[in-house]
Structures are given as structure tokens and as C-alpha cells.
Amino acid sequence: MSEKQTALSQPPAPSPAQSPAWLKSEKARHPQRPLPMDLMGLIFTDFREIHGDRLYADDEAVVCGMARLPGTSGDAQEVLVIGNRKGGTTKERIRRNFGMPHPEGYRKALRAMKIAEKFNRPIISFIDLPGAFPGLGAEERGQSEAIARNLREMSRLRVPTISIISGEGGSGGALALAVADRVLILENALYFVITPESCAAIMWRDAAHKQLAAEAMRISADEVKALGCVDEIIPEPANGAHTDHEAASAMVRAIIEKHLAALSRMTPEERVTTRQAKFRNIAQFYTEV
């Protein structure tokens, strides 16, 4: 075994009992943290759900539908909202794969996006999922193709698009709903290519090193903002969004209204060009000093 392989097989020196990165991970996964459906219910009105992908099934892990965003002057803007359902009880969570979509969930979301584009309605997605569902059936039905198609088609949408990472934004499963004009993240949310537990299990053969993995991967809101992966951090109530759902939703609503106003002043061509340029420049290699 080479010196490099030996170094990778050994975990780094232990970190403090609760690292800053892991503290945010715990807040992002807090059982009382508002889920996408909670935020959607507090921010929007007159929600009408769209079901099914017209190919296979209606994935209960993904919800999408038309809704109204009430304005400060009393008027309301018609929008499409997309989110993922995790479920409240254990039975619901199992039925919804703990919020991890199947390919039909991504195809349903894309079908709804195309409807929104046809009627010139902005698209707002809420993301809180550890990744796409990794089951055999999902792979057989084209999980990777469904994600890849969403990436391509979202980059071409001519209507304003906003994606909000409210809890966990995991890997391609999250990115398939986050190729947007504005990618926002809540203060204590996470955006990662793999969960800290899985990273630790791969790197050091022990998921117990999850805190070290969380630090190394730079998954907190501040870190992904510095890397250019998100456009803005949405503040949360003092002790986290789980302490006050209404205050957290009010902060999210204010940011949505601000960005929708800015995006509406751009032409469709400007939005598409700017969006594609942004995502082409995110994955840049760099060297630390």
C-alpha cells in the first residue's frame, strides 16, 4: 500500500465532541424542523396538487402543484411550488421513502414545470432530502436518466426559478430540483454530495467519524455560499427554524418576494443565459494555500 493510500485509510485526528459543522447537521435534521410541506403551507395559499408522471406512477415523496403567493399589497402571484414529503409518522416515512424520490417523482416535477412554463408561472422548489432513492427498482426505471433530464430541462426553462434548501440538500437527488436562477439555503441547512455518515464509512470504514466528514466536506450554508454553490443564505430564528415555524416562513417569504421581483425584470433570454453560465462556473477546481 502506498503512503497516500495509507493516509486515506486512517481517520484524521479526532475533533471536538461537537464540531460547528456537526451542530448545524443536527439542526438541519431536528425532528421539529419545518419540512417543505410545512413551509409551503405557511407561505402559499390555494394549493392545487398535480399528480403522476403519466409514465409509471405518482411518487408520494415529491409533491408539486399550482398555488398563490400573497403579496404585501393584497394581490397574489400565481406560481408552481415543488417540494418533497418525508412524512410525520414512521409508517408515512416508509411509504414516502423518507423523502427520497423515485424517478417518477422527478418526472412528475418536470411535467409540472413544463405546465408552469406554458402558462408563464414562476417555479419555486423546496428541498429537504438526503438523496434520490437508491433502490433497485428506481435504477431499473431510469433514476439517473430522470435526474439528468431534469438538470438539462431546468437549465432551459424560460420562467423565473427559485430553489430553497430548507434542510438537507443531498447529491444529485437535490440538484435535480435545484438548477434555478436563484439557489437559496436556510442558515442551518446543508448542501452535500454525500451524507457525512456515508462519507465516513467510505473513507475510514467507520460511520462514527461523521463529524470529521462533515467538517472536511464543507457542507454548511456559509461554506457552500463561499464556494459559489448557493446565491444567498436565508436567516433563521435565533435558535433555529425548528423553534418558530411562522417566523422562519416569514423570512423565507420575504426573500422569495425579493428575488421574484428582480427576476421578473429580466427577459427570458437573460434568465436562461445567466442561469446556464452560473452552473457552468460552479464546479471549478481550485488549490488551497
Order of alpha helices (4+ residues) and beta strands (2+ residues): alpha-alpha-alpha-beta-beta-beta-alpha-alpha-beta-alpha-alpha-beta-alpha-beta-beta-alpha-alpha-alpha-beta-alpha-alpha
